[in-house]
Amino acid sequence: MRKAKMILDRDYLIADIDKRLYGNFIEHLGRAVYTGIYQPGHPTADSEGFRQDVIDLVRRLDVPVTRYPGGNFVSGYDWRDGIGPKDKRPKRLDLAWKTTEPNEVGIHEFAAWAKKANTEVMYAVNLGTGTPDDARQVVEYANHPKGTQLSDLRRKNGARDPLDIKLWCLGNEMDGPWQMGAKTAYEYGRIANEAAKLMKLVDPSIELVACGSSNSGMRTFGEWEYEVLTECYDNVDYISLHTYYGNRTNDTNDFLARTMDLDQFIKTVVALCDAVGGKKHAKKRIQLSFDEWNVWYHSNQRNEEIYKEQPWGTALELLEETYNFEDALLVGLMLITFLKNADRVRIACMAQLVNVIAPIMTNPNGGAWAQTIFYPLMQASKFGRGKSLQPIITCEKHDTKSFTDVPLVDAAAVLNDDGGLTIFAVNRSLDEAAELTLDLRSFGKLTLKEHQVLVHDDLKAVNTEKNPDNVVPKALKPEKGAVVLPKASWNVLRFEA
């Protein structure tokens, strides 16, 4: 059995955890909206067409914020297409995903769904084909109480009270050549700054997220963040990060080490933000919004086949990953990494929530079920509220094809609001359990109340509609003294005084 030791102290404080660290994302892409959250006529659909079986699962995840409506989709989207009587809304070609958008769901419907799902809206504006004035107008439509043409139009369309959307994205992945209206860093920084000024003139209470690089592999990564923030630092609050990981070579050891890259990505963007802040002699700090992250590689090749079979269709089965057990382990490791960087990563949105690279899947003619990656996210959201503590971990390390000195055990610790302590831990070893010795020197007498583990003999095991409980957390008997982390496992240790 491998050995590991963790020291925790109440004074080893990283930061108060922003609950939005456990956010998610719904884009008008594939079946995320249509036959995902919205399917009139489904046996579980309510009077507004929203699937209650999906809402029940979203509530289990306790999603504090949900990004909408995109994604690549937003760079060609006119928010006005999604308001007013549904039978008068236009159908449009969605050039981002080669589909036809019926616009049955827009800002009103999504705000109504969010209320039912106990989540807040994080709304993205179009800065691809759109303008700063378009961005200003949607803020006025959504948030101004009444007495103007746009706010009164919202009231006419059924929302007498403001939608009160507080968090806004200034476009999406604007450095990507695949993006409609892609821009250079200077072009984007200027338009983001002007949009931010107008939006905050309408509603000074909102927070704004500028687009960072689409991923850390972009040729302009680093230079993009620096130049964009040079232009818009004073008027934005966050910069975005996006990343996806996959196990294309079937090298699980290397796959489970990917969070070494994630941690370096975060620290590099923090350094860039602070460099611009220093140059500007700024008193405020730009924080990070990791508003797209997940495992994504299983489904990439299928898209082109679907486009040939159903050109310009609606609700196509795009990017529908079937997640396995090892994917859940990496998701757990990514959540641990966010918690260990909670002083700067204030928002994180798993991409996405339903059907499209998602923890929740639906059958249009059947039910909804949770994929393997659902469970680490659910447990982190449920038990990871409070203060993030800095763990001092001593354990064996190993090298993989891409990384050196990878810790056998990675973990994050949260001092919960109720005074309890939660530790999230992953044993990366594929061969042996790890005995974790805990030194909780400043906590007094604590009792291990619960040890939940996500573990499976088959790293490729999946959940399906017919077998939804194949990979689910199990309770282990709480132990006194050292805690045993099974090989290749995600663990949740909950202590109470």
DAVEN-V226773 format. One record per helix or strand of 2 or more residues. SS is the DSSP state (@ for helix, = for strand). FROM is the first residue (numbers start at 1). TO is the last residue. If there is no record, write none. Layout:
SS:FROM:TO / SS:FROM:TO
This chain:
=:2:7 / =:13:16 / @:19:22 / =:23:25 / =:50:51 / @:52:61 / =:65:68 / @:72:76 / @:79:82 / @:86:88 / =:92:94 / =:99:101 / @:107:116 / =:120:125 / @:132:143 / @:149:156 / =:167:170 / @:185:202 / =:207:210 / @:223:235 / =:238:245 / @:252:255 / @:259:279 / =:287:295 / @:302:309 / @:325:340 / =:345:351 / =:360:362 / =:368:370 / @:373:383 / =:386:389 / =:392:395 / =:397:398 / =:406:407 / =:409:416 / =:421:427 / =:434:439 / =:447:454 / =:474:476 / =:483:485 / =:489:496
